[in-house]
Amino acid sequence: MTVEEAIAIVEQLLERGRLTRAQEIVFRYAWEGKTYLEMARAVTYDPGHIKDVGSELWRSLSQALGEKVTKNNLQGVLMRIAQRQKDINTSSTLNFQPFTNYTNWGEAIDVSQFYGRTTELETLSQWIVRDACGGKQRARVVTLLGMGGVGKTALSVKLAEQLQGEFEYVIWRSLRHAPCFDDKVTECIKILSHQQVTTLPASPHEQITCLIEYFRKSRCLLILDNFDTLLQQGTGCYREGYESYGELLWRLGETGHQSCVLLTSREKPNEIAALEGDALPVRTLALSGLEVAAGQTILKLKGLSGSEDETRQLVECYGGNPLALKIAATSIRDLHEGNIACFFAEGTTVFQGIGNLLEQQFKRLSTSEQQVMYWLAINRGKLSSTELQTAFTPILPKPKLISVLESLRWRSLIESNTGGFTQQPMVMEYVIKCLIEQVCEEIVTESPQYLLTYASMQAQAKDYIHDSQIHLIVRPILNQLRITLGSADRLEDKLGRLVRKLQNEKPYLQEDEVFRHGEWDKQIRWRRNKAGSNSQKQSHPILASPR
């Protein structure tokens, strides 16, 4: 290859086209193997300036090619590219446009009706395509994080449709059923090799090496949906047998290539957390709910009508979660004849479909993450990290708490601002429902854990929070226990036995500490009443409280 042919290839690669005079001088001398000092002497340039021009040129070429280019490997890289283009009979010089596009959508969903997400699509396009032209590192691995139903899958498909003209290959695959690594990587390589490769090395490491080679040869976009199915609950680590996916992410993020892998997940893999950065080739986008206007469009498409304020309130109630809005709209239409006001008057926003959605997410949380969720739901207002930290016994170390809060925020399960941390209404209602069920079961079986763990935080809470806790937590617990046990007398006996049991096991406990839960210390005080005879009977004032 002559230096003129090499310059033609470089000028095809670089967005700005022709090399500047200084760049061309550096390139020609580098092609001959000259040092920067020899170049400077030959053209009477400052050696520092010559080196700066060369460094910028190699950096631009590295970004354009997706692999590291230096003065020393320049000839080898360009000759390999020229040979590659010759082998695929495109042209004797490098010309990426137009691509011969190949798409394989697998189980990708239909996104012909897609609303909102303009900002998110713009951001992802910037990271994956345009950053290389703007002097930044183009993203090699991108993760879309968010709670279930928030629209990660739909956004990934829509993005792939919009960017397919930028890639030679677009492959979309679901990991919902947790396919083994060997099967998935083999499938991808067969597609990239046009079925020419049918047998891969047995070693996962060598399989990844083979895939990366294809990612270097061609510009590919690979989408892996539902990546969290490969992870252990709440850890960011992999289930047994799926560790090779972690090596794949690590090497794709660390190794130079011209392709991009996009993940959708409810949890952040540890490799992503270690490698990501705003100016690095591994990046993460946390996906929150839709804007109000897009959410209102979904309600309209579901056949739900209402005033501007009613539909806005409904969208905000579900945090703009598209799936939750669709489920809610169906319920309102079928059970309330489309009347949103009647739906809100009923006082329950979490029902079977949405409950299942949240249950899947909640069960994957670690113990510490679940505890934070319970404290936020009990408080019903904003809590600072310091207030949350003091709720734990023993106190959770601040770095661990910050990690927990970050994990919950990435999942869109909590929200944060300068006032502290809180939850969306539907998330809060679901968590309270879980707490009520758990406490009721513990009282019936006389084996309290949650009842004691979440019992003493709210002594200093504001009056309106106390009132809310009584209405939304304490009374529902007692009402449910009355139904389960059959009568108030049986409930009274049950509580009495539980108190005596706990005081025998933990003599330091005071009677009012046993049932301290928000306002329980004020509402549940034991007293003795005479009932029908001279025999004394333990009673509890909240048993007779108005419903």
C-alpha positions, 0 to 999 in steps of 0.5 A: 500500500502506498502512502497516497492510498493510506491517506485516501483511506484516512480521509474517508474515515475522518468526519472532517475529510481532508487532512490539514497540512500539519497532519499530512506532514506528520502522517507521511513521515510516520508512514516512513517510520520517522520519529517526532524529533526527525519530523521536526528537524525535517520541516523546522517545526517545534517538536512539541507541536508535531507530537501534539498534531500526531497524538490528536490524529491517532486519537481521531483514527482510534475513535473512527475505527473503534480500536487503538491506532498509534504511530507504530501500528499505523501501517498494520491497521490501515493495511488490514482495513484495506484488505477487509474491504477488498475481501467483501468487494466494496471498494479499493478504498474505505467507504462505510456508506452506504451499509449493506444492512442486516437486521435480525429482530428476534422477539422484538415487540411492535413499536409502531405506536410509540410516544414520548422519550424524545430526550432519551432517544436523543441522548442515546443517539448522541452516545452511540453515534455522534460522540465519535464525530464530536471528539468524545469516545463513542459508547461501546456498552450502554445500559438502560435501567428502570423498574418493570413496565417503565418502557425499557424494551420499547425504547430499545426497539425504537432506538434500534429502528432509528439507528439501523442505518448507522450499522451493518448489523442490528441484532435484538435478543431477549434474555427473559428465559435466561439462555445459557451463554454458549447458545447466545454467543453462538447464535450471534456469531452465526448471524455475523458470519452469515452462517459460515461459522457453525462451531465455536471454541469450547472456552467462553473466553475464546468465544468472546474473543471471536465475537469481538473480532466480528465487532471490529470487522463490522459495525454492529448493534446488539441489544440484550433485553431483560439482562437482569434475569441473569443476575442474583437478586439484589447483588449485581452478581450473576446466577450460577452458570451465567458468569461468562456474561459478566466477562463479556460485558467487561471485555466489550467495555475495555476492548476497542471495537466499532460496535455497541451492545445495549442492555435493558435491565432492572438492576445494574451489573457490577461490571457496568458499575465499575466501568461506566462514566460520562466520558467513557465508552460504558454508560448508563441511562436511568429510565423514569416514567413518561411525561404527562402528555405522553401518558395522557396519550396512552390513556386516550388510546385505551379508550379512557376519557377524563378532564385534564386534571384527572388524567394528569393526576392518574399519570402522576399517580403511576409515575408515568409508568406505561404498563401501569397506566395501561393496566389502570386504564383497563380497570377504570374502563371495565369497573368504573365505566371510565370514571377516573374520579370514582376510581380515585374515590375507591382509594386503591391504586394497586391491584392485581396486574400492577401488584404483580409488576411490583412484586417481581421487582420487590422480591429481587431487592436485597434485605437492606434495600427492602428495609429502606423501602419500608421506612420510606413507605411508613414515613410517607414523606421525605427522609434524608440519608441521615434519617434513614441511617439511624433507622437501622439497628445496628446503624448501616454504614453510610457508604453501604446506605448510599449504595443501597439508595443509588441502586433503588434510584436506578430502578426508579423505585425511589425518587430524590431531590434536595428534600430527601428520598421518597416513593411514587404513590403506587410504589408506596401503596404496594410496600404498605400492603406488603408490610400490613400482610407481613405484620398480620401474619406475624401476629397470627403466628405470634412470631413478630419480626417486622412488627418490632423492626419497624415499630419505633421510628416515628416518635417525632413524626409530624401530626399529619404523618401520625394520622396517615399512619393510623389510617393507612397502616394501623387500622388496616392491620387491626381490621384484617386481624379481626377478619382473620381471627373472627372477632375482636375478643379473639384479637384481644386474646391473641395480642395479650398472649403475644405481649406476654410471650415477648415480655418473657423472652425480652423482659426489657420490653415495655408493653407499649414498645411491643406494638410501637409502629408509628402511632401505635405507642399512643394508640395501643395501650393496655388496660384492664377492664371488668367484663361481665364479672369481677374477673379482669380482662386485658383490653386494648383501646384501638379495638374499639376505635372507629373504623 
